[in-house]
Amino acid sequence: MDFAEKTAGWAPEPVTTTGTTTAWSVAAASGLFDLDAVAGEGEVLPPMWHWFGFLSHPRSDELAEDGHIDDGHFLPPIPQRRRMFAGGRLRPTRPMRVGETLTRTSTLARAEVKHGRSGEMLLVTVRDEFRAGDGGVVATEESDLVYRSQAPGQARGIGFDAPSGEAPPTSGEAVTIVPEETLLFRVSALTYNSHRIHYDHPYATGVEGYPGLVVHGPLLALLLLEIPRRHRPGRTVTAFDYRLSRPAFAGSRVVADHDGDPGGSDAPELTLAAGAAGLPPSVTGTITLA
């Protein structure tokens, strides 16, 4: 299949929506990490937690076989489309606040054909600009999404390694979760994400070829951000860049940690990674602190 031919002339117009991350959503998201509510009405929203306030809500008859919306504004015209979240970048201008209504303008920043181990892929980058009521820019965010074509039952052509050897030692600031099926269900429910790879084991293994239920990519990214939120409470995140390189699966112990902190708690930057113990990281990231 020629992805360049299929997507020639595809140029969706910008879309503007509004959203609010409520105190209820913050409390529910806090529970994912076994925490009480980390912020209340009017208080500073942790970086990236606006994901719980800007949710799409398609009708059930608009969903495709994989649980995603069948025909969305920024979905490329590729048949038998499979979607993977590949990473992104956040640049806050000032902190968002719980209960604050923001306007988001989304644009297509890039659509580039790539060739990988599993064949032809399309890398799509969507850029979001968030503005407050006074029109000022609060943050910009870019999200990288990978699309490929796969018929039902077709093998993915990618191997998944089992953990080998002992997990490396961690710092005193490491954050750990064990994403069991109930946690993945709660993440899907809280983000209104109906992608079946996160809750439908027969589909995830038999149709998409995974060895188990897949941990949500955004959950792994949020896990990295828990390190400065918990251990650098007086610092402000001014930039966050992250890349998802391999899936993590339900039941695996996932550890997020930094690669050492030569500057102590005043270091301007943290380099972090998270993944299943004994395996290469599923997500890596860099956080700039002010």
C-alpha positions in Angstrom: 0.0 0.0 0.0 1.3 3.4 -0.9 0.6 5.7 2.1 1.9 8.8 0.2 -0.6 8.2 -2.5 -3.4 7.5 0.0 -2.7 10.7 2.0 -1.9 13.0 -0.9 -3.9 16.2 -0.5 -5.0 15.3 3.0 -4.9 18.6 4.9 -7.6 18.9 7.6 -8.4 22.4 8.8 -7.7 23.6 12.4 -10.4 22.7 15.0 -11.2 24.8 18.1 -12.8 23.3 21.2 -13.1 24.2 24.9 -12.4 22.1 27.9 -12.2 22.1 31.7 -10.3 19.8 34.0 -12.6 19.5 37.0 -11.8 18.8 40.6 -13.6 15.5 40.3 -11.4 14.4 37.4 -8.3 15.4 39.3 -9.4 13.4 42.3 -10.1 10.4 40.1 -6.8 10.7 38.3 -5.0 10.9 41.7 -6.6 7.6 42.6 -4.8 5.9 39.7 -1.6 6.5 41.6 -3.0 5.6 45.0 -3.1 9.2 46.1 -5.7 11.5 47.5 -6.6 14.5 45.3 -3.4 16.3 44.5 -5.2 19.6 43.7 -8.5 21.2 44.3 -10.7 23.8 42.6 -8.6 26.8 41.5 -5.3 25.2 42.4 -2.5 24.5 40.0 -3.1 21.5 37.7 -0.2 19.1 37.4 1.4 19.2 34.0 -0.4 17.1 31.3 -3.4 16.5 33.6 -5.4 18.6 31.1 -5.7 15.3 29.3 -8.5 14.5 31.7 -10.4 17.7 30.6 -10.3 17.6 26.8 -12.0 14.4 25.9 -13.7 13.4 22.6 -17.1 11.8 23.0 -18.1 10.0 19.7 -21.4 8.1 19.4 -21.1 4.3 19.6 -22.1 3.9 16.0 -19.1 6.1 15.0 -16.6 3.6 16.4 -14.5 1.3 14.3 -13.7 -2.4 15.0 -10.7 -1.4 17.2 -12.8 0.8 19.4 -11.4 4.1 18.0 -13.6 6.5 16.1 -13.9 5.4 12.5 -13.7 8.8 10.8 -12.2 11.6 12.9 -10.9 15.0 11.8 -7.2 14.2 12.2 -7.4 10.5 11.3 -5.6 9.8 7.9 -7.5 8.1 5.0 -5.7 4.8 5.5 -7.8 1.6 5.3 -7.7 -0.9 8.2 -6.0 1.7 10.2 -4.1 0.9 13.5 -3.1 3.7 15.8 -0.1 4.0 18.2 0.7 6.9 20.5 4.4 7.7 19.9 5.2 10.7 22.2 5.0 14.4 22.3 6.2 17.8 23.7 4.6 20.2 26.1 5.6 23.9 26.5 3.6 25.6 29.3 3.6 29.4 29.4 2.0 29.4 32.8 0.4 26.6 35.0 -3.2 25.6 34.2 -5.6 25.5 37.1 -8.3 23.1 38.2 -11.7 24.2 37.0 -10.3 26.7 34.5 -12.0 26.7 31.1 -9.5 26.8 28.2 -9.8 27.1 24.5 -7.8 24.6 22.4 -7.0 25.1 18.7 -5.7 21.9 17.1 -3.8 21.9 13.8 -2.1 19.2 11.7 1.6 20.0 12.1 3.1 17.0 10.1 2.1 13.9 8.1 5.2 12.0 7.1 5.5 8.5 5.6 8.0 6.2 7.4 9.2 2.7 6.9 9.8 0.5 9.9 10.2 -3.2 10.9 6.5 -3.7 10.6 6.2 -2.0 7.2 4.9 1.3 6.0 3.7 3.8 8.6 2.4 7.3 8.7 3.6 9.7 11.4 1.1 12.3 12.3 1.8 15.3 14.6 -1.1 17.3 15.9 -0.3 20.7 17.5 -2.6 22.1 20.2 -2.5 25.6 21.4 -4.4 26.4 24.7 -5.6 29.9 25.5 -7.3 31.3 28.5 -10.3 33.6 28.6 -8.2 36.7 28.1 -6.8 35.2 24.9 -3.3 34.6 26.3 -1.5 31.4 25.4 -1.3 29.0 28.4 0.5 26.1 26.7 1.4 24.5 23.4 1.5 20.8 23.0 2.5 18.4 20.1 1.3 14.8 20.0 3.0 12.2 17.7 0.7 9.4 16.4 1.8 6.5 14.3 -0.7 4.8 11.9 -0.2 1.6 10.0 -2.5 -0.7 8.0 -3.3 -4.2 9.4 -6.0 -6.6 8.4 -7.8 -8.5 11.2 -5.8 -11.5 12.2 -2.7 -10.3 10.4 0.6 -10.7 12.4 2.2 -7.5 13.6 5.6 -8.7 12.6 7.1 -7.4 15.8 8.6 -9.5 18.6 8.1 -8.7 22.2 10.8 -9.7 24.7 10.3 -11.3 28.0 12.1 -9.7 31.0 15.6 -11.1 31.4 18.0 -10.6 34.3 17.6 -8.5 37.4 16.2 -5.0 37.3 18.8 -2.3 37.8 18.9 -0.5 41.2 16.6 2.6 41.5 17.1 6.0 43.1 15.1 7.1 46.1 12.8 9.0 43.8 11.6 6.2 41.7 7.9 5.8 41.2 6.4 2.3 40.7 3.0 1.1 39.5 1.7 -2.4 38.7 -0.9 -1.8 35.9 -3.4 -4.6 36.5 -6.5 -5.0 34.4 -8.6 -2.9 36.8 -6.2 0.0 36.6 -6.2 -0.1 32.8 -10.0 -0.1 32.9 -10.1 2.9 35.1 -7.7 4.8 32.9 -9.8 4.0 29.8 -13.0 5.1 31.7 -11.4 8.3 33.0 -10.2 9.3 29.5 -13.2 8.0 27.6 -10.8 5.8 25.6 -12.5 2.9 24.0 -9.4 1.4 22.2 -9.8 -2.3 22.8 -6.1 -3.1 23.2 -6.4 -1.7 26.8 -9.4 -3.9 28.1 -10.3 -6.6 25.5 -7.7 -9.4 26.0 -8.9 -11.6 23.1 -8.9 -8.6 20.7 -5.5 -7.4 21.9 -3.8 -10.8 21.5 -5.8 -12.4 18.7 -6.4 -9.4 16.4 -3.6 -6.9 17.0 -1.0 -9.6 18.0 0.1 -8.2 21.4 1.0 -10.7 24.2 -1.4 -9.0 26.6 -3.4 -5.9 27.4 -1.4 -2.7 26.6 -0.7 0.0 29.1 -1.9 3.4 28.0 1.0 5.5 26.6 -0.3 8.7 28.4 -0.2 6.8 31.7 3.5 6.1 31.2 4.2 9.7 30.3 2.3 10.9 33.4 4.4 8.4 35.5 7.5 10.3 34.5 6.0 13.6 35.6 5.2 12.2 39.0 8.9 12.3 39.9 9.3 16.1 39.8 5.7 16.6 41.2 6.5 14.5 44.2 10.2 15.3 44.7 10.6 18.8 43.3 7.4 20.5 44.8 8.9 24.0 44.6 9.9 23.7 40.9 7.8 24.5 37.8 7.9 22.3 34.7 8.7 24.6 31.7 9.2 21.9 29.1 8.4 18.2 28.7 9.6 16.0 25.8 8.9 12.3 25.8 9.1 9.4 23.4 7.3 6.0 23.6 9.4 3.2 22.1 7.9 -0.1 23.2 4.6 -1.2 24.8 4.2 -2.2 28.4 1.7 -4.8 29.3 -0.8 -5.5 32.1 0.7 -7.2 35.2 4.2 -6.0 34.6 5.8 -3.9 37.4 6.6 -0.5 35.7 9.2 1.7 37.3 9.9 5.4 36.5 13.2 6.9 37.5 15.8 9.4 36.5 19.4 8.7 35.3 21.0 10.4 38.3 20.8 13.9 39.5 24.2 15.5 39.4 22.7 19.0 40.2 20.7 17.8 43.1 17.2 19.2 43.6 18.2 22.4 41.9 19.2 20.7 38.6 17.5 22.5 35.7 16.8 19.3 33.8 15.8 15.7 34.5 16.3 12.8 32.1 13.9 10.0 32.9 12.7 6.6 31.7 10.0 4.2 32.6 9.3 0.6 31.7 8.9 -3.0 32.9 11.6 -4.2 35.2 14.3 -6.1 33.3 13.4 -4.7 29.9 14.4 -1.6 27.9 12.3 1.5 28.7 8.9 1.9 27.3 9.1 5.7 27.5 11.9 8.1 27.9 11.7 11.8 28.6 13.3 15.1 29.4 11.8 17.6 31.9 13.1 21.2 32.2 12.4 22.8 35.5 12.4 26.5 36.6 
